[in-house]
Amino acid sequence: MQSNKGSYKGIYRNGVVHPEEPVAVSDGQKVIFSLVEPEVPENQSDTEEIAEGWLQLRQIIEDCQIETGVSDLAHQHDHYLHGTPKQES
């Protein structure tokens, strides 16, 4: 474990700070922490990162899709999944 002196990186989730590495701190010990701006890669903006994520998702969908030959699958999914009567168009 690291010494309890110094700065540490971590993530705040659901009201709790989670250090990225072990820290030698006793249970109940008081600490001070500072909030910093999230790190953004110099060559990529948030918008580009989001767009890249959507492109990756689209590629996964395209890679996983199959032709079923069923033309009303989206409209009649309950019929095909659960055996319910077909809905009228």
Backbone as ProteinMPNN parsed JSONL, in Angstrom:
{"seq_chain_A": "MQSNKGSYKGIYRNGVVHPEEPVAVSDGQKVIFSLVEPEVPENQSDTEEIAEGWLQLRQIIEDCQIETGVSDLAHQHDHYLHGTPKQES", "coords_chain_A": {"N_chain_A": [[0.828, -1.188, 0.0], [0.3, 2.28, -0.558], [1.828, 5.252, 0.841], [0.023, 7.445, 3.086], [0.236, 10.06, 2.36], [0.096, 12.629, -0.086], [-1.219, 12.963, -3.451], [-4.017, 11.447, -5.051], [-5.625, 9.773, -7.731], [-9.065, 9.248, -8.573], [-12.496, 8.096, -8.816], [-15.731, 9.448, -8.565], [-18.663, 8.02, -7.534], [-22.067, 7.498, -7.036], [-22.129, 8.899, -4.548], [-19.736, 8.172, -3.317], [-16.204, 8.262, -3.14], [-13.945, 6.6, -5.147], [-10.792, 5.439, -5.049], [-8.219, 5.112, -7.568], [-6.068, 3.523, -7.02], [-4.679, 1.546, -4.32], [-4.86, 3.028, -1.063], [-3.327, 3.911, 1.951], [-5.278, 4.32, 4.425], [-6.918, 4.819, 7.461], [-10.022, 3.417, 8.602], [-12.596, 5.71, 8.944], [-10.87, 7.831, 9.134], [-10.201, 11.275, 8.606], [-10.187, 12.97, 5.504], [-8.995, 15.037, 2.782], [-10.173, 16.069, -0.318], [-9.876, 17.048, -3.759], [-11.708, 18.408, -6.469], [-11.363, 17.908, -9.92], [-11.217, 18.858, -13.381], [-12.424, 16.567, -15.835], [-10.113, 14.559, -17.681], [-9.411, 15.183, -21.036], [-8.469, 13.783, -24.043], [-5.875, 15.336, -25.921], [-6.078, 15.387, -28.711], [-8.697, 14.841, -29.315], [-12.035, 15.714, -29.114], [-14.898, 15.856, -26.859], [-17.229, 15.568, -28.366], [-16.322, 14.298, -30.694], [-15.496, 11.89, -29.57], [-17.912, 10.805, -28.663], [-19.261, 10.554, -31.11], [-17.606, 8.66, -32.298], [-18.123, 6.471, -30.651], [-20.817, 5.964, -31.294], [-20.502, 5.212, -33.955], [-19.072, 2.847, -33.604], [-20.999, 1.313, -32.259], [-22.983, 1.157, -34.257], [-21.566, -0.365, -36.126], [-21.281, -2.782, -34.748], [-23.974, -3.575, -34.61], [-24.523, -3.893, -37.353], [-22.734, -5.978, -37.907], [-23.845, -8.052, -36.458], [-26.427, -8.477, -37.358], [-28.971, -10.49, -38.916], [-30.57, -12.013, -41.71], [-33.851, -12.842, -41.521], [-36.027, -13.469, -43.052], [-38.557, -12.936, -42.308], [-41.017, -10.731, -42.749], [-42.626, -9.15, -41.11], [-41.53, -8.979, -38.583], [-40.734, -6.98, -36.666], [-43.181, -5.676, -36.119], [-44.782, -7.796, -35.251], [-43.512, -8.922, -33.038], [-44.209, -9.927, -30.445], [-45.823, -12.08, -31.093], [-43.989, -13.813, -32.391], [-42.046, -14.159, -30.407], [-43.431, -14.883, -28.019], [-45.652, -16.351, -28.705], [-48.17, -15.204, -28.834], [-51.395, -14.212, -30.237], [-51.324, -12.94, -33.612], [-51.112, -9.435, -34.22], [-53.431, -7.138, -35.691], [-52.832, -5.389, -38.733]], "CA_chain_A": [[0.0, 0.0, 0.0], [0.996, 3.552, -0.652], [1.779, 6.153, 1.991], [-1.212, 8.217, 3.075], [0.525, 11.437, 1.975], [0.163, 12.819, -1.524], [-2.456, 13.068, -4.218], [-4.422, 10.21, -5.692], [-6.741, 9.891, -8.662], [-10.166, 8.361, -8.275], [-13.765, 8.38, -9.485], [-16.855, 9.644, -7.655], [-19.868, 7.321, -7.998], [-23.116, 7.258, -6.038], [-21.81, 9.48, -3.247], [-18.517, 7.595, -2.75], [-14.992, 8.425, -3.938], [-13.245, 5.328, -5.332], [-9.423, 5.673, -5.538], [-7.764, 4.223, -8.634], [-5.031, 2.666, -6.481], [-4.829, 1.426, -2.87], [-4.381, 4.136, -0.245], [-3.258, 3.507, 3.361], [-6.092, 5.221, 5.227], [-7.698, 4.09, 8.473], [-11.46, 3.613, 8.524], [-13.026, 6.858, 9.733], [-9.88, 8.908, 9.08], [-10.63, 12.409, 7.797], [-9.37, 13.214, 4.316], [-9.346, 16.191, 1.959], [-10.031, 15.755, -1.735], [-10.132, 18.158, -4.67], [-12.351, 18.041, -7.728], [-10.644, 18.388, -11.097], [-11.91, 18.642, -14.649], [-12.05, 15.29, -16.468], [-9.08, 14.652, -18.707], [-9.845, 14.955, -22.409], [-7.288, 13.663, -24.902], [-5.584, 16.562, -26.659], [-6.427, 15.293, -30.126], [-10.06, 14.356, -29.519], [-13.014, 16.408, -28.287], [-15.982, 15.004, -26.365], [-18.152, 15.31, -29.469], [-15.715, 13.28, -31.559], [-15.493, 10.623, -28.835], [-19.289, 10.307, -28.693], [-19.532, 10.138, -32.479], [-16.871, 7.412, -32.521], [-18.867, 5.431, -29.939], [-21.998, 5.624, -32.088], [-20.045, 4.464, -35.129], [-18.737, 1.496, -33.157], [-22.263, 0.626, -31.994], [-23.596, 0.864, -35.556], [-20.808, -1.459, -36.743], [-21.65, -4.01, -34.025], [-25.32, -3.943, -35.054], [-24.414, -4.402, -38.719], [-22.029, -7.261, -37.882], [-24.648, -9.072, -35.786], [-27.759, -8.651, -37.928], [-29.165, -11.623, -39.806], [-31.8, -11.964, -42.501], [-34.745, -13.901, -41.028], [-37.061, -13.774, -44.025], [-39.854, -12.603, -41.718], [-41.186, -9.315, -43.094], [-43.359, -8.401, -40.079], [-40.93, -9.339, -37.303], [-40.787, -5.866, -35.717], [-44.575, -5.422, -35.756], [-45.374, -8.978, -34.619], [-42.489, -9.558, -32.193], [-44.828, -10.707, -29.366], [-46.277, -13.358, -31.68], [-42.847, -14.681, -32.663], [-41.322, -14.452, -29.17], [-44.241, -15.433, -26.933], [-46.762, -17.151, -29.217], [-49.462, -14.523, -28.744], [-52.003, -14.052, -31.564], [-50.805, -11.817, -34.395], [-51.866, -8.17, -34.18], [-53.878, -6.683, -37.01], [-51.996, -4.304, -39.286]], "C_chain_A": [[0.863, 1.238, 0.0], [0.94, 4.295, 0.679], [0.494, 6.956, 1.926], [-0.978, 9.686, 2.767], [0.569, 11.521, 0.462], [-1.208, 12.926, -2.152], [-2.738, 11.747, -4.906], [-5.563, 10.5, -6.646], [-7.812, 8.904, -8.262], [-11.405, 8.797, -9.043], [-14.849, 8.478, -8.421], [-18.082, 8.994, -8.255], [-20.819, 7.12, -6.826], [-22.734, 7.715, -4.641], [-20.541, 8.967, -2.599], [-17.352, 7.851, -3.7], [-14.26, 7.094, -3.957], [-11.839, 5.618, -5.866], [-9.054, 4.667, -6.627], [-6.685, 3.259, -8.159], [-5.215, 2.577, -4.969], [-4.205, 2.608, -2.136], [-4.42, 3.679, 1.209], [-3.986, 4.545, 4.212], [-6.886, 4.374, 6.211], [-9.169, 4.395, 8.296], [-11.853, 4.755, 9.456], [-12.047, 8.02, 9.724], [-10.388, 10.028, 8.183], [-9.648, 12.618, 6.65], [-9.834, 14.504, 3.653], [-9.199, 15.752, 0.513], [-10.43, 16.965, -2.558], [-10.804, 17.633, -5.919], [-11.574, 18.669, -8.87], [-11.494, 18.13, -12.327], [-11.488, 17.304, -15.226], [-11.0, 15.521, -17.548], [-9.656, 14.314, -20.073], [-8.582, 14.84, -23.256], [-7.112, 14.914, -25.757], [-6.084, 16.532, -28.093], [-7.875, 14.878, -30.37], [-11.01, 15.09, -28.572], [-14.078, 15.427, -27.814], [-16.927, 14.623, -27.497], [-17.605, 14.228, -30.394], [-15.726, 11.919, -30.887], [-16.883, 9.997, -28.84], [-19.632, 9.786, -30.082], [-18.829, 8.81, -32.785], [-17.582, 6.239, -31.841], [-20.096, 4.992, -30.713], [-21.619, 4.839, -33.33], [-19.694, 3.02, -34.759], [-20.003, 0.685, -32.883], [-22.953, 0.236, -33.303], [-22.895, -0.316, -36.231], [-21.15, -2.784, -36.08], [-23.021, -4.502, -34.482], [-25.278, -4.535, -36.457], [-23.751, -5.774, -38.748], [-22.913, -8.385, -37.337], [-26.015, -9.319, -36.432], [-27.793, -9.863, -38.863], [-30.482, -11.444, -40.543], [-32.669, -13.138, -42.074], [-35.768, -14.33, -42.065], [-38.456, -13.464, -43.511], [-40.056, -11.098, -41.901], [-41.888, -8.496, -42.018], [-42.799, -8.646, -38.676], [-41.022, -8.204, -36.282], [-42.208, -5.646, -35.217], [-45.177, -6.581, -34.947], [-44.413, -9.671, -33.643], [-43.095, -10.365, -31.05], [-45.311, -12.066, -29.879], [-45.1, -14.323, -31.838], [-42.08, -15.05, -31.389], [-42.141, -15.241, -28.157], [-45.439, -16.266, -27.401], [-48.123, -16.508, -29.075], [-50.068, -14.421, -30.138], [-51.398, -12.834, -32.288], [-51.734, -10.604, -34.255], [-52.298, -7.805, -35.58], [-53.039, -5.502, -37.439], [-52.612, -2.974, -39.107]], "O_chain_A": [[1.993, 1.242, 0.488], [0.105, 3.999, 1.534], [-0.073, 7.137, 0.848], [-1.901, 10.49, 2.896], [1.027, 10.591, -0.201], [-2.225, 12.973, -1.461], [-1.822, 11.021, -5.293], [-6.381, 11.383, -6.389], [-7.523, 7.855, -7.687], [-11.364, 9.748, -9.822], [-14.879, 7.681, -7.483], [-18.509, 9.357, -9.351], [-20.427, 6.636, -5.765], [-22.981, 7.011, -3.662], [-20.278, 9.287, -1.439], [-17.482, 7.683, -4.912], [-13.982, 6.521, -2.903], [-11.701, 6.005, -7.026], [-9.512, 3.525, -6.614], [-6.413, 2.267, -8.836], [-5.851, 3.454, -4.385], [-3.159, 3.121, -2.533], [-5.423, 3.125, 1.659], [-3.389, 5.523, 4.662], [-7.453, 3.344, 5.846], [-9.535, 5.498, 7.89], [-11.48, 4.758, 10.629], [-12.356, 9.089, 10.251], [-10.944, 9.765, 7.117], [-8.438, 12.461, 6.811], [-10.927, 15.0, 3.928], [-8.202, 15.126, 0.155], [-11.218, 17.801, -2.118], [-10.501, 16.531, -6.376], [-11.174, 19.831, -8.793], [-12.385, 17.281, -12.312], [-10.319, 16.932, -15.125], [-11.004, 16.543, -18.235], [-10.309, 13.285, -20.246], [-7.715, 15.711, -23.192], [-8.086, 15.479, -26.254], [-6.477, 17.568, -28.629], [-8.249, 14.593, -31.508], [-10.804, 15.083, -27.359], [-14.155, 14.302, -28.307], [-17.375, 13.479, -27.575], [-18.345, 13.344, -30.826], [-15.939, 10.902, -31.547], [-17.015, 8.784, -29.004], [-20.218, 8.713, -30.223], [-19.394, 7.942, -33.451], [-17.637, 5.14, -32.393], [-20.395, 3.8, -30.79], [-22.324, 3.909, -33.721], [-19.986, 2.09, -35.511], [-20.075, -0.493, -33.234], [-23.448, -0.883, -33.439], [-23.547, -1.166, -36.837], [-21.294, -3.8, -36.761], [-23.213, -5.696, -34.714], [-25.914, -5.554, -36.727], [-24.154, -6.64, -39.524], [-22.745, -9.544, -37.716], [-26.691, -10.286, -36.078], [-26.801, -10.211, -39.504], [-31.399, -10.792, -40.043], [-32.282, -14.295, -42.241], [-36.319, -15.428, -41.978], [-39.44, -13.706, -44.211], [-39.358, -10.291, -41.287], [-41.764, -7.272, -42.003], [-43.528, -8.53, -37.691], [-41.363, -8.459, -35.127], [-42.42, -5.45, -34.02], [-45.994, -6.354, -34.055], [-44.501, -10.883, -33.449], [-42.545, -11.411, -30.702], [-45.215, -13.074, -29.178], [-45.191, -15.494, -31.471], [-41.523, -16.144, -31.304], [-41.627, -16.154, -27.51], [-46.161, -16.826, -26.575], [-49.139, -17.194, -29.183], [-49.345, -14.531, -31.128], [-51.018, -11.844, -31.663], [-52.956, -10.733, -34.184], [-51.611, -8.124, -36.551], [-52.59, -4.71, -36.611], [-52.035, -1.966, -39.516]]}, "name": "protein", "num_of_chains": 1, "seq": "MQSNKGSYKGIYRNGVVHPEEPVAVSDGQKVIFSLVEPEVPENQSDTEEIAEGWLQLRQIIEDCQIETGVSDLAHQHDHYLHGTPKQES"}
